[in-house]
Amino acid sequence: MLENVSLDQLRVFVAAVDEGSFSAAARRLRRTQSAVSEAIGTLECRLEVKLFDRGGRYPKLTRAGTVLLADAKQVLAGVDVMKARAKGMASGIEAELAIVIDVFFPLEGLAAAAKDFRRKFPSTPLRIHVEALGAAVEPILDGRASFGIIGSLPLLPEETVAERLASVSFVMVAAADHPLASWKGHIPKDELARHIQLVLTDRSSLTKGREFGVLSPSTWRLADLFAKQAFLLSGLGWGGMPRHVIEADLKAGRLVELPVESIHGGGHELPMSAVYRASSPPGPAGRWLIERLHQCSKHVM
């Protein structure tokens, strides 16, 4: 029966998938392999489906297991958010609130929320970092920031909790006089690779050796989003930008949206989430600001 499914069984299920075997999951959870096998077997009985094919050397997810894995992760994430909210509510109002904002988040929404924050918490100074990629996550991990609004880094550390707020439209663009701007039809990736791509530099070590959204072997790297915008306008390369940042440039014809092959409309929706350490969730002022940013994002994104 579904009502007899426990959170512990779901955690064991997810751990077995993440680690690739029941024995590795047992080591991670500091249990015996038989206890892990028993928990998963009980979960399969309660759900009345087989989650793993045990015919090979290592257990392999069945089709049903693949589908239910996403549900299990969603349930566990929801519980983590609830626990973090409760812990934050139980603490006192912060003496100071430091946050980190992804450079892709609309500053208009941040300013509107900050204005209301000042009225609501006049005795709590607000400290704001604006960063991108791993540099937007590091202040959260090392305790410099209570939470962050993150979107440009697709992979978040395991010890964090993420609450989805909204999405930012992210598009590929080039200057009107750039060779790619006159391309007829969808631009194949091998053609993009022939031109310089302008990308943001990750000023952290979190993603060392990893690339996100880099399609050209020839790149120029900039540490500032608005420097990247200036270089795009100068025709020095092509690259991705949040639509709200370059909307005026698109309307004026200074920049042109590129119809990149395999990317609908040349762009995509970039999820923005409030991220914080599970062990140190935001207090009342931080929680209030997250909810306010959520409301603001509905009107500016």
TORBA-651996 format. One record per atom (N, C-alpha, C, O, CB): residue in three letters; x, z, y. Coordinates in steps of 0.1 Angstrom, whole numbers, plus 5000, padded with zeros to 4 digits. Glycine has a CB too. Layout:
ALAXZY;...
This chain:
MET500850004988;MET500050005000;MET500950005012;MET501950075013;MET499050125000;LEU500549925022;LEU501349915034;LEU501550045042;LEU502550065048;LEU500749815044;GLU500550135041;GLU500650255049;GLU501650355043;GLU502050445049;GLU499250325049;ASN502150325031;ASN503250405024;ASN504650345027;ASN505550405022;ASN502950415010;VAL504750235034;VAL506050185038;VAL506750275048;VAL506050315058;VAL505950045043;SER507950325045;SER508650415054;SER509650345063;SER510150235060;SER509250525046;LEU509950405074;LEU511050355083;LEU512350355076;LEU513150265078;LEU511150435096;ASP512650455067;ASP513850455060;ASP514050335051;ASP515050285050;ASP513950585052;GLN512950305044;GLN513050185035;GLN513350055043;GLN514049975038;GLN511650165028;LEU512750045055;LEU513049925063;LEU514449925068;LEU515049825068;LEU512049925075;ARG514950045071;ARG516350055075;ARG517350015064;ARG518349945066;ARG516750195081;VAL517050055052;VAL517850025040;VAL517749875038;VAL518749805035;VAL517350105028;PHE516549815039;PHE516349675037;PHE517249595047;PHE517949495043;PHE514849635039;VAL517249625060;VAL517949565070;VAL519449575068;VAL520249485070;VAL517549615084;ALA519849695064;ALA521349725062;ALA521849645050;ALA522949585051;ALA521549875059;ALA521049625039;ALA521449545028;ALA521649395032;ALA522549335027;ALA520349555017;VAL520749345041;VAL520849215046;VAL522149195054;VAL522949105053;VAL519649165053;ASP522249295064;ASP523449285073;ASP524749295066;ASP525749225070;ASP523349395083;GLU524849375056;GLU526149405049;GLU526349305038;GLU527449285033;GLU526149545043;GLY525349235033;GLY525549135023;GLY525449185008;GLY525449094999;GLY526749065025;SER525349315006;SER525149364992;SER524649504993;SER524649575003;SER526549364985;PHE524149554982;PHE523549684981;PHE524749784982;PHE524549894988;PHE522749704968;SER525849754976;SER526949854976;SER527549864990;SER527849984994;SER528049804966;ALA527649754997;ALA528149765011;ALA527149845020;ALA527549925029;ALA528349625017;ALA525849825018;ALA524849895025;ALA524850045022;ALA524750125031;ALA523449845022;ALA525150075009;ALA525350215005;ALA526450285013;ALA526350395017;ALA525450224990;ARG527550215014;ARG528750265021;ARG528350285036;ARG528750395042;ARG529950175020;ARG527650195042;ARG527350205056;ARG526350325058;ARG526550395068;ARG526650075061;LEU525450335049;LEU524450445051;LEU524850575044;LEU524150675045;LEU523150395044;ARG526050575038;ARG526550695032;ARG525650745021;ARG525350865020;ARG526850805042;ARG525250655012;ARG524350685001;ARG524950624989;ARG525950554989;ARG522850635003;THR524350654977;THR524750594965;THR524150454964;THR523050434970;THR524450684953;GLN524750364956;GLN524150234954;GLN522850244948;GLN521950164951;GLN525150144946;SER522650334938;SER521450354931;SER520350394941;SER519150354939;SER521550454920;ALA520650474951;ALA519650514961;ALA519150394969;ALA517950384972;ALA520150634970;VAL520150314973;VAL519750194980;VAL518950104972;VAL517850054977;VAL521050114985;SER519250074960;SER518549994951;SER517150044949;SER516149974949;SER519249974937;GLU517050174947;GLU515750234945;GLU514850224957;GLU513650194956;GLU515850384942;ALA515450244970;ALA514650224982;ALA514150084984;ALA512950064988;ALA515450264994;ILE514949984981;ILE514449854982;ILE513449814971;ILE512549744974;ILE515749754981;GLY513649864959;GLY512649844949;GLY511349904952;GLY510349834950;GLY513149894935;THR511350024958;THR510050084962;THR509450004973;THR508249994973;THR510350224967;LEU510249954982;LEU509649874993;LEU509049744988;LEU507949714993;LEU510749845004;GLU509649684978;GLU509149564972;GLU507749594965;GLU506849514966;GLU510149504962;CYS507749704959;CYS506449744952;CYS505349774962;CYS504249734961;CYS506649874944;ARG505749844973;ARG504749874984;ARG504249744991;ARG503049724994;ARG505349964994;LEU505149644993;LEU504749525000;LEU504149424990;LEU503549324994;LEU505949465007;GLU504449444977;GLU503949354966;GLU504549214967;GLU503949114964;GLU502449344967;VAL505849214972;VAL506649084972;VAL508049114968;VAL508549224970;VAL506549014986;LYS508749014963;LYS510149034960;LYS510948994973;LYS510748884978;LYS510648944948;LEU511749084978;LEU512549064990;LEU513948994987;LEU514448914995;LEU512849194997;PHE514449024975;PHE515748974971;PHE515648904957;PHE514948944948;PHE516849084971;ASP516448794956;ASP516748734943;ASP518048794938;ASP519048784944;ASP516848574944;ARG517948874927;ARG519048944921;ARG519848864910;ARG520548924903;ARG518649074916;GLY519548734909;GLY520048664898;GLY521548634899;GLY522248604889;GLY519348534897;GLY522048634911;GLY523548594913;GLY524348724915;GLY523948834912;GLY523648514926;ARG525648704919;ARG526548814920;ARG526148904931;ARG526249024930;ARG527948754923;TYR525648844942;TYR525148924953;TYR523648894955;TYR523148784953;TYR525948894966;PRO522848994959;PRO521448974962;PRO521248874973;PRO521848884983;PRO520749114965;LYS520248784971;LYS519948684981;LYS518548694985;LYS517648704977;LYS520248544975;LEU518348684998;LEU516948695004;LEU516048584998;LEU516448464997;LEU516948685019;THR514848624994;THR513848524990;THR513248475003;THR513548515014;THR512748584981;ARG512448365001;ARG511748315013;ARG510848425020;ARG510848435032;ARG510848195009;ALA510148505012;ALA509348615017;ALA510248715024;ALA509848765034;ALA508548675006;GLY511348745018;GLY512248835024;GLY512748795038;GLY512948875047;GLY513448865015;THR513048665039;THR513548615052;THR512448635063;THR512848675074;THR513848465051;VAL511248605059;VAL510148625069;VAL509948765073;VAL509748805084;VAL508848565063;LEU509948855062;LEU509648995065;LEU510849065071;LEU510649175077;LEU509349065052;LEU512049015070;LEU513149075077;LEU512949075092;LEU513249175098;LEU514448995074;ALA512448965098;ALA512148965112;ALA511149075116;ALA511349135126;ALA511648825116;ASP510149095107;ASP509149195110;ASP509749335109;ASP509449415118;ASP507949185100;ALA510649355099;ALA511249485098;ALA512049515110;ALA512049635115;ALA512149485085;LYS512849425115;LYS513749445126;LYS512849475139;LYS513249555147;LYS514649325129;GLN511749405140;GLN510849425151;GLN510249565151;GLN510149635161;GLN509749325152;VAL509849615139;VAL509349745138;VAL510349855142;VAL510049945149;VAL508849775124;LEU511549835136;LEU512649935139;LEU513049935154;LEU513350035159;LEU513849905130;ALA513049815160;ALA513449805174;ALA512349875182;ALA512749945192;ALA513549655178;GLY511149865179;GLY510049925186;GLY510150075185;GLY509850145195;GLY508649885181;VAL510450125173;VAL510650275172;VAL511850325180;VAL511750435186;VAL510850305157;ASP512950245180;ASP514050285188;ASP513750295203;ASP514150385210;ASP515250185186;VAL512950195208;VAL512550195222;VAL511750315225;VAL511950385235;VAL511850065225;MET510750345216;MET509850465218;MET510650595218;MET510450675227;MET508850465207;LYS511650615209;LYS512450735209;LYS513350745221;LYS513450855227;LYS513350735196;ALA513850625226;ALA514750635238;ALA513850665250;ALA514350745259;ALA515350495240;ARG512650605251;ARG511850645262;ARG511450785263;ARG511550855273;ARG510550555262;ALA511150845251;ALA510750985251;ALA511951075255;ALA511751175262;ALA510251025236;LYS513151035250;LYS514351115253;LYS514651105268;LYS514951215275;LYS515551065246;GLY514450995274;GLY514650975289;GLY513651055297;GLY513951115307;GLY514550835292;MET512351055292;MET511351125299;MET511551275299;MET511151345308;MET509951095293;ALA512251325288;ALA512451465287;ALA513551515296;ALA513651635298;ALA512751505273;SER514351425301;SER515451465310;SER515051475324;SER513951425328;SER516651375308;GLY515851535333;GLY515551545347;GLY515851425354;GLY516551335349;GLY516251665353;ILE515351415367;ILE515651295375;ILE517151285378;ILE517851385381;ILE514851305389;GLU517751165376;GLU519151145378;GLU519651175392;GLU518951145402;GLU519551005374;ALA520851235393;ALA521451265406;ALA521851135413;ALA521851125425;ALA522551365405;GLU522251035405;GLU522550905409;GLU522250805398;GLU522350835387;GLU524150895413;LEU521850685402;LEU521450585392;LEU522350465394;LEU522350395404;LEU519950545393;ALA523250435384;ALA524050315384;ALA523550215374;ALA523350255362;ALA525550355381;ILE523450095378;ILE522949995369;ILE523749865370;ILE524549845380;ILE521449955372;VAL523749775360;VAL524449655361;VAL523349535359;VAL522549545350;VAL525549645350;ILE523449445368;ILE522449335368;ILE523249205365;ILE524249165370;ILE521749315382;ASP522649125355;ASP523248995351;ASP523148905364;ASP522048905371;ASP522448935339;VAL524148825366;VAL524148745377;VAL523048635377;VAL522748575387;VAL525548675378;PHE522448615365;PHE521448515364;PHE520048575368;PHE519048495370;PHE521348465349;PHE519948705369;PHE518648765373;PHE518348745388;PHE519248755396;PHE518648925370;PRO517148705391;PRO516748675405;PRO516948795414;PRO516348895412;PRO515348625406;LEU517848775424;LEU518148885434;LEU516848925442;LEU516749035447;LEU519248845443;GLU515948825444;GLU514748855451;GLU513948965444;GLU513449055450;GLU513848735452;GLY513848955431;GLY513149065423;GLY513849195423;GLY513249295424;GLY512949015409;LEU515249195423;LEU515949315424;LEU515749385437;LEU515649505438;LEU517449285421;ALA515849305448;ALA515649365462;ALA514349425463;ALA514149535469;ALA515949255472;ALA513249355458;ALA511949415459;ALA511749545452;ALA511149645457;ALA510849315454;ALA512349545440;ALA512349675432;ALA513149785438;ALA512649895438;ALA512849645418;ALA514249755444;ALA515149855451;ALA514449915463;ALA514650025466;ALA516449785455;LYS513749825470;LYS512949875482;LYS511949985478;LYS511850085484;LYS512249765489;ASP511249955467;ASP510250055462;ASP510950175456;ASP510450295457;ASP509349995452;PHE512150155450;PHE512850265444;PHE513250365455;PHE513250485453;PHE514150215437;ARG513750315466;ARG514150405477;ARG513050495482;ARG513250605486;ARG514650315489;ARG511850435482;ARG510650525486;ARG510350625476;ARG509950735479;ARG509450435489;LYS510450585463;LYS509950675452;LYS511050785449;LYS510650895446;LYS509750585440;PHE512350745450;PHE513350845447;PHE514350845459;PHE515550795457;PHE514150805434;PRO513950905470;PRO514850895482;PRO516150975480;PRO517150955488;PRO514050955494;SER516151075471;SER517351155469;SER518251105458;SER519351165455;SER516951295466;THR517950985452;THR518750935442;THR519450805446;THR518850705447;THR517950905429;PRO520750805449;PRO521450685453;PRO521550585442;PRO521550615430;PRO522950725458;LEU521450455446;LEU521450345437;LEU522750275438;LEU523150235448;LEU520250255439;ARG523450255426;ARG524750185426;ARG524450065417;ARG524050075405;ARG525850275420;ILE524849945422;ILE524549825415;ILE525849745412;ILE526549715422;ILE523449745422;HIS526049705400;HIS527049615396;HIS526449475393;HIS525349475387;HIS527949665384;VAL526949365397;VAL526449235394;VAL527549165386;VAL528649135391;VAL526049155406;GLU527249135373;GLU528249075364;GLU527648965355;GLU526448945356;GLU528949185356;ALA528448905347;ALA527948805337;ALA528648825324;ALA529748885323;ALA528248665343;LEU527948775313;LEU528448775300;LEU528848915296;LEU528149015298;LEU529648675299;GLY530048935289;GLY530449065284;GLY530649165295;GLY530549285293;GLY531649055276;ALA531049115307;ALA531349205318;ALA530049275323;ALA530149375330;ALA531949135330;ALA528849225319;ALA527649285323;ALA527249395313;ALA526349475315;ALA526449175323;VAL527849395301;VAL527549495291;VAL528549605291;VAL528249715288;VAL527549425277;GLU529849575294;GLU530849685294;GLU530449805302;GLU530749915297;GLU532149625299;PRO529949795314;PRO529549925321;PRO528550005314;PRO528450125316;PRO529049885335;ILE527749945306;ILE526750015298;ILE527450095287;ILE527150215285;ILE525649925292;LEU528350025280;LEU529050085269;LEU529950205273;LEU530050305266;LEU529849985261;ASP530650185285;ASP531550285289;ASP530950395298;ASP531650485302;ASP532750225296;GLY529650385300;GLY528950495307;GLY528950475322;GLY528450565329;GLY529550625304;ARG529550375327;ARG529450355342;ARG528050315347;ARG527750335358;ARG530450245346;ALA527250255338;ALA525850225342;ALA524850285332;ALA525150285320;ALA525750065342;SER523750325337;SER522750385329;SER522050275321;SER521750295309;SER521650455338;PHE521850165327;PHE521250045319;PHE521649915326;PHE522249925337;PHE519750065318;GLY521349805320;GLY521649675326;GLY520449585323;GLY519749605314;GLY522949625320;ILE520349485332;ILE519449375329;ILE520349255325;ILE521049195333;ILE518549335342;ILE520249225312;ILE521249125306;ILE520549005301;ILE519449015295;ILE521949205295;GLY521148885303;GLY520548765297;GLY521648665293;GLY521448585284;GLY519648705307;SER522848675300;SER523848565298;SER524648595285;SER525348495281;SER524748555309;LEU524548705279;LEU525248735267;LEU524248745255;LEU523448835254;LEU526048865267;PRO524348645246;PRO523348635235;PRO523448735224;PRO522548775217;PRO523348505229;LEU524648795223;LEU524948895212;LEU525149025219;LEU526149045226;LEU526148855203;LEU524349125215;LEU524549265221;LEU525049355210;LEU524749345199;LEU523149315226;PRO525849455215;PRO526449555205;PRO525349635198;PRO524249655203;PRO527349655212;GLU525649675186;GLU524749735177;GLU524149865183;GLU523049905180;GLU525349765164;GLU525049935191;GLU524650075196;GLU523650065208;GLU523350165214;GLU525850145199;THR523249945212;THR522349935223;THR520949905219;THR520649855208;THR522849815232;VAL520049935228;VAL518649905227;VAL518249805238;VAL518649815249;VAL517750035228;ALA517449705234;ALA517049595244;ALA515549595245;ALA514849585235;ALA517649465240;GLU515049595257;GLU513649575260;GLU513449445268;GLU513949425279;GLU513049695268;ARG512649355262;ARG512449225268;ARG511649235281;ARG510649305281;ARG511749125258;LEU512149175292;LEU511449185305;LEU510849045308;LEU509649045310;LEU512449215316;ALA511548945308;ALA511048815312;ALA512048705308;ALA513048735300;ALA510748805327;SER511948585312;SER512848475310;SER513248405322;SER512448395332;SER512248375299;VAL514448355323;VAL514948275334;VAL515148135329;VAL515648105318;VAL516248335340;SER514648035337;SER514747895333;SER516247855336;SER516647865348;SER513747805341;PHE516947805326;PHE518347765327;PHE518447615325;PHE518047575314;PHE519247855317;VAL519047545334;VAL519047395333;VAL520447345335;VAL521347405341;VAL518147335344;MET520647225329;MET521947155330;MET521847065342;MET520946985343;MET522347085317;VAL522847065351;VAL522746985363;VAL524146925367;VAL525146965362;VAL522247075375;ALA524146825376;ALA525346765382;ALA524946715395;ALA523746705399;ALA525946655373;ALA525946695404;ALA525746635417;ALA525146495416;ALA525346425406;ALA527046635425;ALA524346465426;ALA523646335426;ALA524646215424;ALA524246105419;ALA522846315439;ASP525946235429;ASP526846125428;ASP527846135416;ASP528746065414;ASP527746115440;HIS527546235407;HIS528346245395;HIS527946135385;HIS526746105384;HIS528046385388;PRO528846085377;PRO528545975367;PRO527346015358;PRO526645925354;PRO529745945359;LEU527246135354;LEU526146175344;LEU524846165351;LEU523846155344;LEU526446315339;ALA524746175364;ALA523446175371;ALA522746045370;ALA521546035371;ALA523646215386;SER523445935367;SER522845805366;SER522645755352;SER522345645350;SER523745705374;TRP522945845343;TRP522745815328;TRP521245785325;TRP520445865330;TRP523345925319;LYS521045675318;LYS519645645315;LYS519245705301;LYS519945685291;LYS519445495314;GLY518245775301;GLY517745845289;GLY518445975286;GLY519246025294;GLY517945745277;HIS518246025274;HIS518946155270;HIS520446135269;HIS520846035263;HIS518346205257;ILE521146235274;ILE522646225274;ILE523146285261;ILE522946405258;ILE523246295286;PRO523846205253;PRO524346265240;PRO525546355243;PRO526146355253;PRO524846155231;LYS525746445233;LYS526846555235;LYS528246495236;LYS529046545243;LYS526746655224;ASP528446375229;ASP529746315230;ASP530046265244;ASP531146255248;ASP529846205220;GLU528946225251;GLU529146175265;GLU529446295274;GLU530246285283;GLU527946095270;LEU528746405272;LEU529046525280;LEU530446575278;LEU531046615288;LEU528046645276;ALA530946555266;ALA532346605263;ALA533346525270;ALA534546565271;ALA532546595248;ARG533046405276;ARG533946325283;ARG534146375298;ARG534946325305;ARG533546175283;HIS533346465302;HIS533346515316;HIS533646665317;HIS533346735307;HIS532046485323;ILE534246705328;ILE534546845330;ILE533246925330;ILE532346895338;ILE535346865343;GLN533147035323;GLN532047125323;GLN532547255331;GLN533547315328;GLN531547165309;LEU531747295340;LEU531947415348;LEU531347535341;LEU530047525339;LEU531447395363;VAL532047635338;VAL531547745331;VAL531947875337;VAL532947885344;VAL531947745316;LEU531147985335;LEU531548115340;LEU532648175331;LEU532548165319;LEU530348205341;THR533548245338;THR534548325330;THR534048455326;THR533348525334;THR535848345339;ASP534248495314;ASP533948635309;ASP535048725312;ASP536148715306;ASP533548635294;ARG534848815321;ARG535948905326;ARG536049025317;ARG536749125320;ARG535748945340;SER535449025305;SER535549135295;SER536249085283;SER536548965281;SER534149195292;SER536549175274;SER537149145261;SER536049145250;SER536449125238;SER538249245257;LEU534849165253;LEU533749175243;LEU533549045235;LEU533249045223;LEU532449215249;THR533748935242;THR533548805235;THR534848725234;THR534748595234;THR532448725243;LYS535948795232;LYS537148725231;LYS537148625219;LYS536848665208;LYS538348825229;GLY537548495221;GLY537548395211;GLY536148335209;GLY536048245200;GLY537948455198;ARG535148375216;ARG533848315214;ARG533448235227;ARG533848265238;ARG532748425212;GLU532648125224;GLU532148045235;GLU530648035234;GLU530148025223;GLU532847905235;PHE529948035246;PHE528448025246;PHE528147915255;PHE528347915267;PHE527848165250;GLY527447805249;GLY526947695257;GLY528047605262;GLY527847525271;GLY526247745269;VAL529247605257;VAL530347515261;VAL530247395252;VAL530447405240;VAL531747585260;LEU530047275258;LEU529847155251;LEU530947055253;LEU531046955246;LEU528547095254;SER531847085262;SER532946995265;SER534347055263;SER534447175266;SER532846945280;PRO535246985257;PRO536647045255;PRO537347055269;PRO538347125269;PRO537446955246;SER536846995279;SER537447005292;SER536647095301;SER535547055305;SER537646865298;THR537147215304;THR536347305312;THR537147355324;THR538347375323;THR535947425303;TRP536447385335;TRP536947465346;TRP536147585346;TRP534947585345;TRP536847385360;ARG536847705348;ARG536147835347;ARG536247905360;ARG537247905367;ARG536847915336;LEU535047955364;LEU534948025376;LEU534348165374;LEU533448175365;LEU534047945386;ALA534748265381;ALA534248395379;ALA533048435387;ALA532448545386;ALA535348495383;ASP532548335396;ASP531448365404;ASP530348255403;ASP530748135403;ASP531848385419;LEU529148295402;LEU528048195400;LEU527848105412;LEU527647985411;LEU526748265397;PHE528048165424;PHE527848075436;PHE529047985439;PHE528947885446;PHE527548175448;ALA530248025434;ALA531347935434;ALA531147815425;ALA531447705428;ALA532748015430;LYS530547845414;LYS530147745404;LYS529147645411;LYS529247525409;LYS529547805391;GLN528147705418;GLN527147615425;GLN527847525435;GLN527547405436;GLN526147705432;ALA528847585443;ALA529547505452;ALA530347385446;ALA530447275451;ALA530547595461;PHE530947415434;PHE531747315427;PHE530847205421;PHE531147095421;PHE532547385416;LEU529647245417;LEU528647155412;LEU528247055423;LEU528246935421;LEU527447225406;LEU527947115435;LEU527547035446;LEU528646935451;LEU528346835456;LEU527147125458;SER529946975448;SER531046895452;SER531346785442;SER532246705444;SER532246975454;GLY530546775431;GLY530746675421;GLY531946695412;GLY532446605406;GLY530946545427;LEU532446825411;LEU533646855404;LEU533446865389;LEU534346875381;LEU534346975409;GLY532146865385;GLY531846885371;GLY530346905369;GLY529546895379;GLY532546995364;TRP529946925356;TRP528546945353;TRP528447085347;TRP529447135342;TRP527946835344;GLY527247145347;GLY527147275340;GLY525747325341;GLY524847265347;GLY528047375346;GLY525547445335;GLY524247515335;GLY524047605346;GLY525047675350;GLY523947585322;MET522847615352;MET522547715363;MET521147765361;MET520247695356;MET522747645377;PRO520847885366;PRO519447935366;PRO518747845376;PRO519147825388;PRO519448085370;ARG517547805372;ARG516747715381;ARG516447775395;ARG516447705405;ARG515447675374;HIS516147905395;HIS515747965408;HIS516947965418;HIS516647965430;HIS515348105406;VAL518147955413;VAL519347955422;VAL519547825429;VAL519947815440;VAL520647995415;ILE519147715422;ILE519447575426;ILE518147505430;ILE518247375431;ILE520247505416;GLU517047575430;GLU515747505432;GLU515847415445;GLU515347305445;GLU514647605433;ALA516347475456;ALA516447395469;ALA517347275467;ALA517047165473;ALA516947485480;ASP518447285460;ASP519347175458;ASP518647065449;ASP518946945452;ASP520647225451;LEU517847105440;LEU517147005432;LEU516146925440;LEU515946805439;LEU516447065420;LYS515347005448;LYS514346945456;LYS514946845467;LYS514346745470;LYS513447055463;ALA516146885472;ALA516746805482;ALA517546685476;ALA518046605484;ALA517646885491;GLY517646685463;GLY518346575457;GLY519846595456;GLY520546495453;GLY518046445464;ARG520346705460;ARG521846735460;ARG522346755446;ARG523446705443;ARG522146855469;LEU521446815438;LEU521746825423;LEU520646755415;LEU519546745420;LEU521846975419;VAL521046705403;VAL520146635395;VAL520046705381;VAL521146735376;VAL520546485393;GLU518846735376;GLU518746795363;GLU519146685352;GLU518646575352;GLU517346845360;LEU519946725343;LEU520446635333;LEU519646645320;LEU519446755314;LEU521946665329;PRO519046535315;PRO518346535303;PRO519246535290;PRO519446435284;PRO517346415302;VAL519746655287;VAL520746665276;VAL520046645263;VAL518946705260;VAL521446805277;GLU520646565254;GLU520146545241;GLU520046675233;GLU520946765234;GLU521046445233;SER518946695226;SER518546815218;SER518246935226;SER517847045221;SER519746855209;ILE518246925240;ILE517747035248;ILE516646985256;ILE516846905265;ILE518947095258;HIS515447035254;HIS514246985260;HIS514347005276;HIS514547115281;HIS512947065255;GLY514146885282;GLY514246885297;GLY515546925303;GLY515646955315;GLY513246985302;GLY516646925294;GLY517946955299;GLY518247105300;GLY519347145304;GLY518146885312;GLY517247185297;GLY517447325299;GLY516647415289;GLY516047355279;GLY516947375313;HIS516647545291;HIS515947625281;HIS515547765288;HIS516047785299;HIS516747655268;GLU514747845282;GLU514447975287;GLU515448075282;GLU515648095270;GLU512948005283;LEU515948145292;LEU516948255289;LEU516348385289;LEU515948435300;LEU518248245298;PRO516148455278;PRO515548585278;PRO516348695286;PRO517548695285;PRO515348645264;MET515648775294;MET516348875302;MET515749015296;MET514549025295;MET516048865317;SER516649105294;SER516249235288;SER516949345295;SER518049335300;SER516549235273;ALA516249465295;ALA516749585299;ALA517549645287;ALA516949665276;ALA515649685304;VAL518849675289;VAL519749715278;VAL520349845281;VAL520849865293;VAL520749605275;TYR520349935272;TYR521050065274;TYR521450125260;TYR521050075250;TYR520050165281;ARG522350225261;ARG522850285248;ARG521650365242;ARG521050445249;ARG524050375251;ALA521550345229;ALA520450425222;ALA520750575223;ALA519750655224;ALA520450385207;SER521950615224;SER522250755225;SER522150815239;SER522150935241;SER523650785220;SER522050725249;SER521950775263;SER520950685271;SER521350615279;SER523350775269;PRO519650705268;PRO518650615275;PRO518450665289;PRO518850775293;PRO517350625268;PRO517950575298;PRO517650605312;PRO516750725313;PRO515850745305;PRO517050485319;GLY517050805324;GLY516150915327;GLY514950865335;GLY514650745335;GLY516851015335;PRO514150955341;PRO512950915348;PRO513050815359;PRO512250715359;PRO512251035354;ALA514150825367;ALA514350725377;ALA514750585371;ALA514250485376;ALA515450765387;GLY515550585361;GLY515950465355;GLY514750395348;GLY514650275348;GLY517050485345;ARG513950485341;ARG512850425334;ARG511850365344;ARG511250255341;ARG512150535326;TRP511650435355;TRP510750385365;TRP511250245370;TRP510450155372;TRP510550485377;LEU512550235373;LEU513150105378;LEU512949995368;LEU512749885372;LEU514550125382;ILE513150025355;ILE512949925345;ILE511549865345;ILE511349745345;ILE513349975331;GLU510649955346;GLU509249915346;GLU508949835359;GLU508149735359;GLU508250035345;ARG509549875370;ARG509349805383;ARG509949665383;ARG509349565388;ARG509849885395;LEU511149655377;LEU511849525376;LEU510949435367;LEU510949315369;LEU513249545370;HIS510349485357;HIS509449415348;HIS508349355356;HIS508049235354;HIS508949495336;GLN507749435364;GLN506649385373;GLN507149275383;GLN506449175384;GLN505949495380;CYS508249305389;CYS508849205399;CYS509149075393;CYS508948965398;CYS510049265406;SER509649075380;SER510148955374;SER508948855371;SER509148735370;SER510848985361;LYS507748915370;LYS506548825367;LYS506248745379;LYS505648635378;LYS505348915364;HIS506648785391;HIS506348715403;HIS507448615408;HIS507148535416;HIS505948805414;VAL508748645403;VAL509848565409;VAL510448465398;VAL511348385402;VAL510848655414;MET510048475386;MET510648395375;MET509648285371;MET510048205363;MET511048475363;
